[in-house]
Amino acid sequence: MKNPTQCLLWKKTHLTPADLDLEFVEAIIRDAHIERGLFKCRECGQVYFHEWYEHVNFKHDSYMYDTYIPVNSKEEIEELTATKSSSELLQFFPQLHGSFTNGLKDSVQWLESSEE
């Protein structure tokens, strides 16, 4: 995956959840606690493979995670779609990762490969 250097999300420092104002393109999977689909940046058109995952905690607030991986081809989308779990997505870089717990300690940050 290539760094989306033209994208506002890549260029901006100190991202917040409000910065993730992306346009929905297509649903791939929709389930009770996991969703996958494609979104694109409203500014530059960069397409992102997106996964939303909810870890349900019945005694406390649930944790929700968003992962956005920039894609540039149908082959990249197919490769990401073929992954079986959220943990398998951790091998793809760069990725924009957000974690949310009902407004508490929300964070959004880019994760890059340490091998570059």
C-alpha positions as CSV (number, residue, x, y, z in Angstrom):
1,M,0.0,0.0,0.0
2,K,1.3,3.5,-0.8
3,N,1.3,6.4,1.5
4,P,-1.6,8.7,0.5
5,T,0.6,11.8,0.4
6,Q,-2.0,13.9,-1.5
7,C,-4.7,13.3,1.1
8,L,-5.7,15.8,3.7
9,L,-5.8,13.1,6.3
10,W,-2.2,12.2,5.7
11,K,-1.0,15.8,5.7
12,K,-2.9,16.9,8.9
13,T,-1.2,16.6,12.2
14,H,-3.2,15.9,15.4
15,L,-6.2,14.2,13.7
16,T,-9.5,14.1,15.6
17,P,-12.5,11.9,15.0
18,A,-14.2,14.9,13.4
19,D,-11.6,14.8,10.6
20,L,-12.9,11.4,9.5
21,D,-15.6,13.0,7.3
22,L,-15.3,10.4,4.5
23,E,-17.9,9.6,1.9
24,F,-19.4,6.1,1.9
25,V,-18.7,4.2,-1.3
26,E,-19.6,0.5,-0.8
27,A,-20.4,-2.1,1.9
28,I,-18.4,-5.3,1.9
29,I,-19.5,-6.9,5.2
30,R,-22.1,-5.8,7.7
31,D,-22.4,-7.8,10.9
32,A,-23.4,-7.1,14.5
33,H,-19.9,-6.2,15.7
34,I,-17.9,-5.8,12.5
35,E,-18.3,-3.9,9.3
36,R,-16.1,-3.6,6.3
37,G,-16.5,-1.3,3.3
38,L,-15.0,1.4,1.1
39,F,-14.9,5.1,1.8
40,K,-13.3,8.0,0.0
41,C,-11.9,11.4,1.0
42,R,-14.2,14.2,0.1
43,E,-11.3,16.5,-0.7
44,C,-9.0,14.4,-2.9
45,G,-10.9,11.2,-3.7
46,Q,-8.4,8.8,-2.0
47,V,-10.2,5.5,-1.4
48,Y,-9.9,3.7,1.9
49,F,-10.7,0.2,2.9
50,H,-12.5,0.5,6.2
51,E,-13.1,-1.9,9.1
52,W,-15.2,-1.0,12.1
53,Y,-14.9,-3.5,15.0
54,E,-16.7,-3.4,18.3
55,H,-15.4,-5.3,21.3
56,V,-18.5,-5.7,23.6
57,N,-17.9,-5.4,27.3
58,F,-21.1,-6.1,29.2
59,K,-19.7,-4.7,32.5
60,H,-18.3,-1.4,31.1
61,D,-18.4,0.7,27.9
62,S,-17.7,-1.2,24.7
63,Y,-14.6,-0.4,22.7
64,M,-14.9,0.5,19.1
65,Y,-12.1,0.5,16.6
66,D,-11.9,2.0,13.1
67,T,-9.1,1.1,10.6
68,Y,-8.7,2.9,7.3
69,I,-6.2,1.5,4.8
70,P,-5.5,3.6,1.6
71,V,-6.1,1.5,-1.5
72,N,-5.2,2.2,-5.1
73,S,-6.4,-0.9,-7.0
74,K,-9.0,-3.6,-7.2
75,E,-6.3,-6.1,-6.3
76,E,-5.5,-4.3,-3.0
77,I,-9.2,-4.2,-2.1
78,E,-9.5,-7.9,-2.8
79,E,-6.4,-8.7,-0.7
80,L,-7.8,-6.8,2.3
81,T,-11.3,-8.2,1.8
82,A,-9.8,-11.8,1.9
83,T,-8.4,-11.3,5.4
84,K,-10.3,-13.3,8.0
85,S,-9.8,-11.1,11.1
86,S,-8.9,-7.6,12.3
87,S,-5.5,-8.8,13.5
88,E,-4.7,-9.9,9.9
89,L,-5.1,-6.3,8.8
90,L,-2.1,-5.3,11.1
91,Q,0.3,-6.5,8.4
92,F,-0.8,-3.7,6.0
93,F,0.7,-0.2,6.1
94,P,0.0,2.6,6.3
95,Q,-3.2,2.5,8.2
96,L,-5.2,5.1,10.0
97,H,-6.4,3.7,13.3
98,G,-9.1,5.2,15.6
99,S,-10.3,3.9,18.9
100,F,-13.4,5.2,20.5
101,T,-15.2,4.5,23.8
102,N,-18.3,6.7,24.1
103,G,-16.2,9.9,23.7
104,L,-13.6,9.0,26.3
105,K,-10.0,8.8,25.3
106,D,-10.8,8.9,21.6
107,S,-7.7,8.8,19.4
108,V,-7.0,8.8,15.7
109,Q,-3.4,8.2,14.4
110,W,-1.5,6.9,11.4
111,L,0.4,3.6,11.9
112,E,3.3,3.1,9.6
113,S,5.6,0.1,9.1
114,S,8.8,0.3,11.0
115,E,10.6,-1.5,8.1
116,E,10.4,1.6,5.8
